[in-house]
Structures are given as C-alpha cells and as structure tokens.
Amino acid sequence: MKHETIIETAPTAQRIRDALRAAQEFRSMALIIGESGTGKTTGLKNYASSMPHTWMMTLTPVRGEQGPFMIELSVTMGDRSEYSYRRGRYTAAKRAMEQVEKCQLLAKEDGEGKCLLIVDEAHHLSADSLEELRGIHDRTGIAVALAGNRALKRRTVPFVQLESRIGIQIALPNADPGDVKALIEAHGISDQGIKRYLNFQANQPGALRNVASAIRIAREIAGEEEPSMEHFAMANCIKGAAA
C-alpha cells in the first residue's frame, strides 16, 4: 500500500486541501510551511492531481533562479515549444507570462476560470523570482501557493508587496498525530509496543517518512509473517547503517 494513498484523507492532507481550495476560489496567494516528512508534498501532489486547472512545480536551488524558474514555469503550464528553452531571463519571463495567460483563457472557456499554481520547495526562489511571481499573480489573477520549509517564511517577510498578498497561511512544524495514526492503522499494526516505537520515530527528523520507511523495511524482513518488534529493531539497524 502506498504512503501517498494512506495519508490522502489524514488531517494534514485535509488542511492542505482546504488552504489550496480557498486560494484557488479567491484567486489569492497561500503560504504553506512544513518541515521534511510532515506530509506537505504528498498533500500538494494529491490536490494537484485531482483538481482541474491546477499546476505544480518543484524547485531546486538552480531552478529557483529567475531565468531557469521562468522556463520551468512555462513548461509546467504546458509550453513545449523550443522558444521556452531560449536563454535570457527577459525572454523567459515574457514567455511564462504568455503561457499563464493562455492557461487562464482556456480555463475560462471550460467554465472554470480559477487556476492555481503550486510551487513546492519554494524556499529556493531567488528574490527576482519572487518578484516575477508576484507580478504574474497581479497581472493574470492566477492563484499561487508557495510551499517550503521555515526558510520560505524568512524569505517572504522582507517583500512587503508579496507578503501583503498572502491571504492564507498554514504551518506544519511537526507530524500530525492523526497522520501517524492513519498510517499505522492503514498497515493493520495493532501491537502497542510497535505503535509507541513508530510514534517516537514520527517525532524525529524525517517524521512520517521515518514511519513509512520503518514499516516497509520491517515487512520486507518479516516476509509472510506479521512484523514484530524484533523486525522493527532490525529495520532500525538497517536504516542506521544506510544513513
């Protein structure tokens, strides 16, 4: 059973879905701050894959710079022409704006005029990229959701014009106990000792990712047997050796 499927209806996924839906409905900007393993990216992907006129892009340090970001934005919004790959940040910025406006127009023709762009790992956005994104939001009215770690909040605060447009904010500092419970129950784990161990793992760096990994490895070790605490202890040794 996939981790993404398990936590799709968990509390964190619901919070993210509500925030994204509100941003899209009111053509606003949203800020989603979550540390690694809190279910942030999974929640974003679930929403993007299930809603019309919703696009999602995931950044890296290189793709956060203005030129690469504009090119990546154009491609994310459906541009497949060679033009989008030309170098030059101003050419790329113009093409990105045109592509967003085209997608907005198509959405209106479909009777669904409210579009949403989700930018994950947005803490990699450069200052110029943040300003370009604000400009695109202002000009086209496309809703924008920025998601990333705590560094993202520190990056947006100095930009008063951007910060003032963020109408929706949620913070995910730790794994939600409800998410951990949903993950454990979905795997049919009833042993109280194992539950306590997995809840402990959920409070370590990596959070839900730790829990999913521990369950996966323990099941592989156990084979056809039901995983025991001994299997989880072995899984922990394997994870430690691979770290």
N, C-alpha and C positions, 0 to 999 in steps of 0.2 A: 504494500500500500504506500503511495507516495506521500511524502511530508506535505506537499502543497495541497493535496486533496484533504488531508486530515484537518488542517487548521483553517480551511476556507470559511467555516462558519464559527470559528473561535472568536473571542472578544476583540482581539487586536484587528483581525480582518474586518470585523464589523465596524470598528471605529474608523479604520482607513476608508472603507467603502462609504460611510456616511460623510466623511470630510470631502472625498473626491466628488461625490454626488452633489453636495452643496456647492462646491467650487464650480462644477460644470453647469449647474442650474442657474447660478447667479453671475456666471462669467467672471469669477473672482480669481484671486491667487491664493493658494494654500501652501502652508509650510508644515512638513511632516518630519520631525526629528526623531530618529531612532538609532540606537546602538546596534552593533552586529549581533545577529541571532535573535532579534526581537520579533521577527515575522514581518518586518516592514516591506521588504522587496517582494515577498510572496503575496502579501495583500495587494500591493500595487499591480503585480502581474495578473492576479485573479480579476481585478477590476478592469484592467485594460483589455483583457481577452474576452470579457463578457459584455462590454458596453460599446455601442456604435460611436463612430467619430471620436475615438479615443486613441491617442498615440503615446507610446512610451519609449524613451531612450535612456540608456545607461552610460554614464560618462566614466572616463579615465582621466588622469592628470593631463595627458596630451589632448584629449578631446574636449577638455574644458576651456582651452584657449579659444580666442574669438574666431579665427579662421576655421579651424577644424570643427568647432562647435556649430557654426553656421552650415557647414557642409553636412555634418551629421544630422542636423535638424531637417534640412531639405530632403535627405534620403529617408529619414524616419517618416516624414509626411508623404512619402510616395514618389519623390523625384528619382527617376532612373536615367536621366539624360547625362551625357558626358559633360554638359555645361556645369553641372553641380560639382564636378570634381576639379574645375579650374582653380588654380591658385589665385590668391588675392582676397583679402578679407572683405573688401567692399563689394566685390563681385559676388562672393558667397553670401554676404548679408542680404543683398538685393534679391538673390535667388531664393533664399529662405523665406523672406517676406512674401514674395510672389507665391510660393508654394503653400504657405499658411493661408493666404487669401483665397487661393484656389480650393483648398480643402473646406474652408468656411462656406464658400459659394455652393459646393457640391452638397454639403450638409443641409443648407437651406433648401436646395432643390428637393432633397429627400424628405423635407418636412421636419428635419432635426437640425435646427440651426445652432445648437450649442455644442461646441467642440472643446476637447480637453487635451492638453499636452502634459504628460508626466515626465519629469526629469529626475531620474534616480542617480544617486551618488553626486548630487548637485553641489556638494562642498568642493568639488573640483572646478567649478565655474570660476573663471577669471573675472576681474572687475569689469572689463569691457564686455564680456559675455553676459554678465548680469544686466548691464545697461541695455544691451541689444535685446535681451529677452523682455525686459520691461517695455521697451519701445514697441516690440511686436505685439505684446498684450494690449498696450494702449491703442495702437492703430487698428488692430483687427478684432479686438474683443474676445480673442480666444482665452479660455480659462487655462491657467497654468498651475501645476502642483510641483513644488520643489521638495525633494526628499533627500535626506542625508543624515550624517552624524552631527554631533554637537558643534562641530566646526562650521556647519552651514549657518547656524543662528548667528554666530560671531561674524560671519562674512556679510550677512544681510543688514545687520544693525547700522553700520555707517552709511548705508544708502537710504537716505530718508525718503526719497521718492518711491523706491521699491518697497521699503518697509511699510509705508502708508497704504500700499495697495494689497497687502497681505491681510485678507479678511478672516482666514480660517487657519488655526494652528493647533497641532496636537503633538504631544511629546510621549515618546516610548522609551523611558530610561532603562527599564528592565523588562524581562519576560513576564507577561501577564500570567498569574497563577491559573486562570481559566484556560489559557492556551496550553499550558503544561498538562493540565488535567485532561483536556480534549485529546492531546497527543497520546497520553498514557492509555486512556480508555479505548481509543481507536485501535490500539495494538493489543487490547484484551489483557493487559497486565493487571493482576489483582493482588500480587504479593506485596504486603505493606512495607517490607524491608526494601524491595526494589523501588517502590514508589518514593520512599524517603530519599533513596540514593539519587533517583532521577530529578527530584525536586531540588536537591543540593546542586546537581550539575547545571540545572537551569539558572541558578544564581551565580554561576561562574562566567567569566568572559566567553562569549560564544553562545550562551543561553540556550535557546531552542535547538540550535544546531548541535550542541553537545548532546542533548536528549535524543534527537533523531539518529545521530551517529552511534551513540551507545546502544540503542535498541537494534539498529541494523547489524552492528558487529556481533552483538550477543546472540542474535538469531542465527547468524551465519555459523557461529561456533557451536551453538546447540543443535543445529541440523533439524531433524524432525522432532526433537524434544522441545518441551516448553522451557524457555530460558530461565535459569536460576540465578541466584545472587553470585554464585561461583562463575557463571558465564559472563556476567557483567563485570566482575573483577578482572577476568581475563581480557575482556574488551577494553577495560581501562588501561591495562598494561600495554596492549597493542597500540592504543591511541597515544599513550605517553611515549612509546618508542618511536612512533612516526612523527611526533612533534619536533 
